[in-house]
Amino acid sequence: MTEKEKKEFTEAVHEIVRMIPYGRATSYSALAKASGYPNMSRMVGRIMSNSDSVNNDIPAYRVVNSQGVLSGKKAFGNSDEMEQLLEKEGVIIKNDRIQNWKQVFWNPMDEIKL
């Protein structure tokens, strides 16, 4: 992947993450697929860990692993911040995992026109 492609991929991921509705979450793999690079889930994780949600309006806390586990919570300053932000939106978390994952999951491939 060239630097230009990395930049375009990052911008596409950020754009889709901004579309995740309040009270919903998606996965790294769903974002990778929706961005046109289905094998780049780990890169999506790196992009999310470098996203400044407060200053860039990128709700990175709404992106979890494919099982609904808050695997990226260490990227937030306070290890409970990701959980707190999701719970503030009505998402129920237990043992670092989103409960009702199938109902909370937002699939960008189904929800938006790409």
N, C-alpha and C positions, 0 to 999 in steps of 0.2 A: 504494500500500500504506500503510495507516494505521500509526501507531506500535504499536498493539495487534497488528496482523497481523505486523509486523516482529518483535516480541517472541515471538509464538507460532511464527513461522517459525524464528527462532533457536533456541528451545527444542526444536522438533521436530528440527532438524538436529543439535543436540547429543545428543539422545536416541538418534538413529540411529547417530551416530558412535561412541557408547559401546558399541554392539552389534557393531561390526566385530570379527570374531574375530582373535585373535593370529595373526600371520603372513599376514594378508590385507590387502587395501587396496581402496578404492573410489574413485570419481571424483566431482568436483563435480557433474556433470550427473546422475549416478545419485542423489545425495543430494537434488538439487533435485526430481527426479521423485518420489522416495519421500516427500518432504515436501509434495507437492501443488502445487508451483510449478515446473513443468518448464522454464520460461524464466529461472530465477533462479540459474543456475550461477555467475555472477560474484559474486552476493551470498553464495553458499555460500563462495566463496573468501575474501571479506572476513570472513565469520564465522569461518572457520578461522584466518585470520591474526590475529584478535583473541582466539583461544581460548588459555587458559593451561592447557596439558596437565598440567602438574605439579600445580597447585592445584585444578583442576576435573575431573580424571580424564577429560579429553576427548583421545583419541589422534588429534589433528589431523594428525600425521605419517603416518597411514594414508590420507589423502585426497590424491589426485594428479589430474592431468588425465586426459582420456579415453583418452590413448595410453599411460598409465603413466609419464609424465614427472613428475619431482619439481619441478613448476613453483612450488610454494609454499615452497621451501626457504629463501628469504630471510626469511620470517617467523620463522624460528627464530634464536635468538641466534648460534649458530655455524652457518655455512653448510653444514657437513657433518653437523649434528645429525640432520636428518630421515633422511638416508641411514644414519647409524649406528644410529638407533633401529629402522629397518626391517630392517637387516642383523642386528641383535641377535635379531630374531624369525625369522630364516632366509630373509628375502626377499633375492634377489640383485639388486644394482643395478650397472649398467654405464653410464657416461656419463650419469648423472642419470636413468636410465630403468630401471623394473622389468623384469627379464627374466622370461619366462614369464608375461607380463601376463594372458593369458587364464585361467591356472590360479590366479593370485593374486587376480584381480578378484573382489570380493564385491558382488553385486547385491542391494541391500536389497529391491527389488521381488520378487525370487524367494525370498529367504531368510527374510523376516520377514512376519508378518501385520500389516498396517497398518490 
